[in-house]
Amino acid sequence: MQLASTDRTQTQVIVNEFIRSVYNWMAIGLGLTGFIAFYVSQSPDIIKLIYGNQILFFGLIIGELALVFYLSARVQKIQASTATSLFILYAALNGVTLSFIFIIYTSSSIASTFFICAATFVTCSIYGMVTKRDLTSLGGFLTMGLIGIIIASVVNMFIRSSGMSLIISYIGVLVFVGLTAYDTQKLKRMALTQPAGLEAGVVRKGAIMGALTLYLDFINLFLMLLRILGDRR
């Protein structure tokens, strides 16, 4: 009985350490993105360089996508330090491309939306951590919803319908709320199934991928909420 209790305690410690590492790296990524986005928005020359040159802007977007795909596909084969550097680089590039929000929206609405997003994210993440319900089946449904949002967003780039944009945003909030809970539960299961004595580098790479997943959930949820709640300048 005592051995079983000790094993459970050790397992909980491992889970807590892994989850803490995930959220620490996610916070670092969000902080870096926010700092760079604000810094870039305060420089007219940089803004003109990025948004006045479509080739450069779309090159940055493509570079971000390439980093995410490369990191997801090669994380098992690269060093932990490389995975960390790629995550930091992605967060920095995302800050550059998201600098437009400080130009389009008022600072007060950005701040209020951020706190609403943070509260929503924390609530969903806690639910994903403590719920006994298996959210696996929800993952496939949410993934289909995400694909639908991407397709609709691409179509709306040509149609430029404000009504469709608002509908996409509302659906996007629901999708990323669900994904936050689903991804948190998935990370908890990953931590529970980690074998004892796993190399620190392997654990770090798992934490980086977890941080990237939750980082993307947070950023997308924030952008969807900002489209709904943000006050334009």
N, C-alpha and C positions, 0 to 999 in steps of 0.2 A: 504493500500500500504506500509506504513511504517512498520507495523507488519510483513508483508511478507518479506520485505527486512531484518528486524532484524532476522527472523527465518533462512533465507538463510545464513546470516553472522554467526550465531551460529552453523549451520550445517557445514559450511566450516571450522570453528574453530575446531569442533570435528573431522572432517575428517583429517585435517592437523595434529592434535595432535596424532591421532592413527597411521597415516602413518609415522610420525616422530619417534614414539616409535618403530614401526616395523623396520625401517632402523637403528635405534640406536642399537637395539638388534642384528640385522644381522651383523652390523659392529663389535660389541663386539665378536660375534661368529667367524667371519673371522679373526679378530686380534688374538684371542686366538689360533685358528687353525694354523695360520702362525707362531706364536711365538713358539709353542710347536713343530711343524714340523721342524723348523730350529734348535731348541735346541737339539732335539733327533738326528738329522742328524750329529751334531757335537760330539756325544758321540759314539765311536766305540763299547763300551761295550753294550750300549742299543740297537744299531743297530743289533749287533750279537745276542742279546737275542731275539729280535722280529723276525728278518728275518731268523735267524738260527733255529727257532723252529716253524714249520708249524702249530702245534696245537695251540700255543699261538697266532700266526698271524691271523689264521682263527677264533679263539675264539674272538679276538678283532673285526673282521669284523661282526661276528654274533651278538656280543654285540651291535654294532652300529645299525644294522638293528632292533634288538629287542627294542632298545630305541626309534627309530623313530616310529615303529608300536605301541608301548605302549603309547607313547605320543599322537599320532594321535587318538588312540582308547579311551583313558581315560582322555583326556584333560578336558572334561566337569565335571569329577567327582573328580579330584585331586585339591589340593590347588595351587594357583598361584605361590607360592614360590617353590613348588615341580616341577611344569612345568618349571620354570626358571632354577632350579638346573639341571634338566634332559637335557635341551637344552645346558647348559654350559658343562655338562659332555660329551654330544655327540660331541660338538665342540672340546673338549680336546682329546677325543679318535680318532677323525678324524685327528687331528694334528699328533698323533702318527703314524697312518697308512699311512699318506701322506708324511711322512718324506723322503720316497724314492725319491721324485722328486728332492731333493737337492743333492742326490747322483748320479742320472742318468743324470740330465740336468745342464747346466752351470748357474751360478747365474745371469748373464746378460740376458740370454734368459728367465729365470723365471720372472725377473723383467719386461722386455719388454712385455712378454705375459700377465702378470698381468695387466699392464696399458691398453693394448689393450682390454682385457676382461672387465675391469672396464668401459672403454669408451663405449663398446658395450652394456654392461648391463645397464648403465645409460640411453643410448639412447632408448633402448627397453622399459625400465621401464617408461620413460617419455611418450613414445608413448602410452603405456597401460593406463597411467593416463589421458591423454588429448584427446585421440581419441573418436570420437562419434560412431565408428563402434562397434557393439556387437561381441566380440571375443568368445562367449560361444561355438558356433559350432566348432571353431578352437580347443577348448580344447580336444574334443573327438579324433580328428584326431591326435593331438600331443601326446596324451596318447598312442594311437596305435603305433605311431612312437617310443615312449620311450620303449614300450614293445618289439618292433622289435629290438631295439638297445641292450637291455639286452640279448635277445635270441642269437643274432648274436655274442655278446661279449663272452657269455658262450661257444658257438660253437668254436669261434676263440681261446679260451684257449687251446683247443686240437689240432686245425689245425696249430696255430701259423703262420698265414699268415700276413706278413707286409702290403700287398696290401689291404686285407680285413680290417685290423686295420685302415688304412688310410681312406678307404671309410666310415667305421663306425664313424670315427672322424668328417668327413665333414658333414655327415647326422646328427650327434649329435649336431654340432654347430647350424644347422638350427632348430632342434627340441628345443634346450634350449633357443635360441633367441626367438622363438615363445612362449615358456612356460613363459619366463620372462614377456613379454607383457601381456599374458593371466592372469597370477597369479597376476600381479600388478592391472589389471582392476578388478579382483575378490576381491582383498583386498579393493579397493576403494568402491565397491558396499557394501561390508561388513560394512565398516565404515559409509556409507550413511544410511544403514538400522538399525543401532544400535539404540535401543530405548533410550529416554532421561532418565537420572538418573540411568543408568546401573552401577552396582557395579564395583569398581575399579579393584577388583580381576578378574572379568570376562573379563574386557577390557584388562588387562595384559595378560591373557591366550590367548586371540585372537591375541594380538600383538606378543606373543612368537610363536604361530603357523604360523603366517604370516612371521615372521623372519626366522623360520625353512624352510619354503617353498622357500623363495627367496635365503636363504643361499645355499640350495641344487641346485637351478638353477645356482647360481654363481659358485659354486665349480665344478659342472659338465661341465659348459661352459668353465671354465678355463682349466680343464684337457683335454677336447677335443681340445682346441686351442693349448695347450702345446704339444700334440702329433703331431700337424701339424707344429707349428712354432718353437718348442723347439730345441735347439742344444744340442746334447748329449756330455758328457765328453769324 
